[in-house]
Amino acid sequence: MRYRTESGGEERWIERIPQGLRFEDREVEADLHWVSAEEVTVELDGKKVRAFARRSDTGWRIQIRGQTFDVGVEDERAVAIRELAGEAGSSSGSRELRAPMPGLVIAVLVEPGQRVEPGDGLVIVEAMKMENELKAEGAGTVSAVSTKPGDTVDRDEVLISFLVEDA
Amino acid sequence: MSEPFRKVLIANRGEIAVRVIRACREEGLTSVAVYSEADRRSPHVLHADEAIEIGPAAAAESYLDPDRLLEAAARSGAGAIHPGYGFLAESAAFARSVEQAGLVFIGPSPEAIDAMGDKTRARARMQAAGVPVVPGSEPVATAEDATAAAHEIGFPVMIKAAAGGGGKGMHRVDNAADVPSSFERASREAAGAFGDGRVYLERYLENPRHIEIQIVADAERTIHLGERECSIQRRHQKLIEEAPSPVVDPTLRSRMGEVAILAAKAVDYRGVGTVEFLVEAGEFYFLEMNTRIQVEHPVTEAITGVDLVREQLRIARGIAALDGAEAPSPRGHSIECRISAEDPTRGFLPSTGRVEGLEIPTGPGIRWDGGIRTGFEVGLHYDPLLGKLIVHAADRDRAIDRMRTALEELRIDGVETTQAYHLAVMSEPDFRASELSIRYVEEHPDLLRNPDPDLLETSFAIAVLLEAGAQRSPSVRESASPDQRARSVSAWVREGQK
């Protein structure tokens, strides 16, 4: 079976073969053992690596030598099905500002109908005693404001909705 | 000699509370922890000899409420209060009410806190004492006054909270048009963080290093224990500190030390404290004095062998600073990395969650001062500092190598942390060459853009091995903890459960 792996914008197709793994340009002898519920020991061409692994929404979250990699994994069938179904386009004319972290809304700097340019301040959210000004990433018109000063917001909660002309 | 106190209440939480509890135990004193509802099972509560609940999670109703703290002290029979850092550590009013309650405040006098706490008055006082300061203004009342002061000083300027510290209410302004909005924001942040919205302006130095001098003082002597370099900061919050500073030679050290002693003596300082300076082109300017133990105190402890928190307790008990000895000569090099619940890949935004896995590095010259444990909930109520990793080695290069190894072994799972950022800094050429300034973080924005390519390939390989293994034998998935399984349910199920 072949797998598509992805992390931080990098993509690799890797095949699981009996003795290990086949990358696009090479084969590697590979062996993996679970040490505990979340710790694995891996040998890749004789080189040992200790890692921690847990499932994530899209694949596996892997920690090696103090660094964390969120690796998306799909087998070739899943990739084929997804490509057949076609991915919905995301630039459909409306955009949203979502809270990047949980926090307390200190100020809302825009109102419905207002035009914003990239870099314009939209909302100030306070988290862990620091104020963070959330800015517009692109130009557009505010279509709705879904928060107000004093609100406690969760991460990914929609704060402001926009209409974007050039969608 | 009659004992002024036998029992100490620690008016704080997290790693510093644990640190103070340990020092109390070594000093033969009984420790009393206080905790909010959110901290019932936090390490400082588990470590202490006694623990008293003081209120809800919100700091204003628990760790920041002087009445509840004094009530807890009375209930426990504590004879002294150690404030740690942050919270009420630099509140002269709190120190005063502790003394009025007949207890010992482990720190300087309320007058010294007052004198240094108001940054503009401190500046004036330091100038009068002959301590060099960065050119700046008096507190400004309106945006118009701020603009006028800014023109007088010359752009760029810094707007700073008069009552402040720790980066809150501090803003750089490059031109007159931005003064009013920054003035408003700084005033609001200052009012929120310190209950005092006054701000003042200072000239903005382009490329200074942040270097500070550790002071220890009793009634007779004021001693300095050399410097710490804390140039690597983000929004005025320190990330990495080291001692000694790679750019301070013995001559500069003794000059800065003398000035720091002058500053401390000017306010009749007692206990441990830190005089902070900006250093640019061989010149140094007084920034502020922190009238408390600092987060980064362990690097000084490592190179001097002095237990600074125990010194605080001993000086408060009336014992001579350093037992009457001279300052020890520094040995080797020490580095501290602050491990915070912030996501460096997303602009250091705070991260919350439950600590699912925790592995602390050990070995020669490695120290961990932490306030978390497995199962610990990292919430939004308190400072994001989870713990500090400190190393000590013969010289700076070896200390960096040791820190890198320790960071590779540290594992905190369940919440995003600054760990990988620190790892990247340890290999970055400017850091290795000690080419530092307080702009280091903004001048190196790509530290996390390019992860180690070998580790990335390895993680791809592991992910495929795991995925293939999981499909072949479901027992691997079964071995995951119930909590992990809960995370892999589909978004539909999650939505349905709401």
Interface residues (C-beta under 8 A of the other chain):
Chain A: M1 Y3 T5 S7 G8 E10 R12 I14 R16 L21 F23 V28 A30 L32 W34 A37 E38 V40 V42 L44 V49 A51 F52 A53 R54 R55 S56 D57 G59 W60 I62 Q63 I64 R65 G66 Q67 T68 F69 V71 V73 D75 P100 M101 P102 G103 I106 E126 A127 M128 K129 M130 E131 N132
Chain B: G167 K168 R185 R188 E189 G192 A193 R235 R346 G347 L349 P350 S351 T352 E356 G357 L380 Y382 D383 P384 L407 E408 E409 L410 R411 D413 Q419 A420 L423 P451 D452 L455 L456 E457 T458 S459 F460 A461 I462 A463 V464 L465 L466 E467 A468 G469 Q471 V476 R477 S479 A480 S481 Q484 R487 S488 A491
